[in-house]
Amino acid sequence: MSTPSNSEEFYKKLREQLFETASWPSEYLYKFIVKTEAAKISDLENIFNNMGAVIHTTASKNGKYTSVSINLCMSNPDAVIAKYKEVAEKIEGVISL
């Protein structure tokens, strides 16, 4: 996902997979990895604030990175992708899984 064309292709494939594998609205599990910095973790959590999300964080073995799992009900694949794009835009260095 280093160039916009590659990321758009990724999101197009993800959208197709989401339509094929789930009926909407549906529960969706986001997984992200960020450097263990309170501000980054807080910013990530705030993106999903007031949406009824269940958020779990787990620090890596050496504490350098934190895994953030976010489970919530999304209305459709486009809403799922919009959140991925928002996270990528607002959180520097985030890894989306």
N, C-alpha and C positions, 0 to 999 in steps of 0.2 A: 504494500500500500504506500509506496514511496512517491508515486505521482498521482495527481487527481484522476487521470483516466483509469489507472489500476484500481484505485479505491472505489470508483464508480462501478467498475465491473464486479468487484467484490460485493458491493451492496446489492447489485442487480441479482447476482447468484444467491445471496443470502435471502433476498425477498422471495425469490422463487421457491427456495427450500422451505421457508417459513409457511408459505401458502400451502405447500404440499404436505407438510408434517403436522399441522395443527389446525383446529377450528378456532375461529376468532370471535370474541375476545378470548385470550388464553393467558395462562401463567407463563412468564418468561424469566429465565435465569441469566443475568448478565454476570460476566466475570472479568475483572480488570486487575492489572498489577501496576502499582505505582511505587516510587521511592518512598520509604517510610519518613514522610514529612507530614506533620499534623495538618498543615494548610492544604496540602494536596488531597489528603484523605477527606478532610472536611468539605473542600470544594466538590469532590466527587459525590459525597453523600448529599450535599445541598442540591445537586442537579436532580436528584430523585426525591427531594423533600416534598411532603404533602401529597404523595401519590399512593400511600399505603404500602410502601416498600419494606421488605424485611432485609436488613443489611447485616452481613457478617464480615468481619475483618480477621485476617490471620497473618501474623508477621512471619517472614521467612526465618530459616534456621539461624542465620547470622544477624537478622534484624534489619538488613539493608533495604528490603522490599516488603510490601504488604499486599496481600491478595484481598480484593474486595468483591464479595459475592452479593448480588442484589436481585432479589426475587420479588416480582410484582406482576399484577394483571395488566396486560397491554391490550389495546383495542384492535390492533391490526399490525401486519408486518411493517407498514410504513412508519408507524409510531415507534416500533422497536428500532428501526434504522435511524430515525430522527434523533433518538437518544444517543445512539452510538456516535453520530456526527457531532452532536452537542458536546459530548465528553471529549472527543478528539480535538475539538476546537478550543475548549476551555482548560483542559488539563495537559500541561506540557509533559511529554515523555510517557504518557499512559500507554499501556499495552492492553489491547482488547483481545479477549479469548473467546 
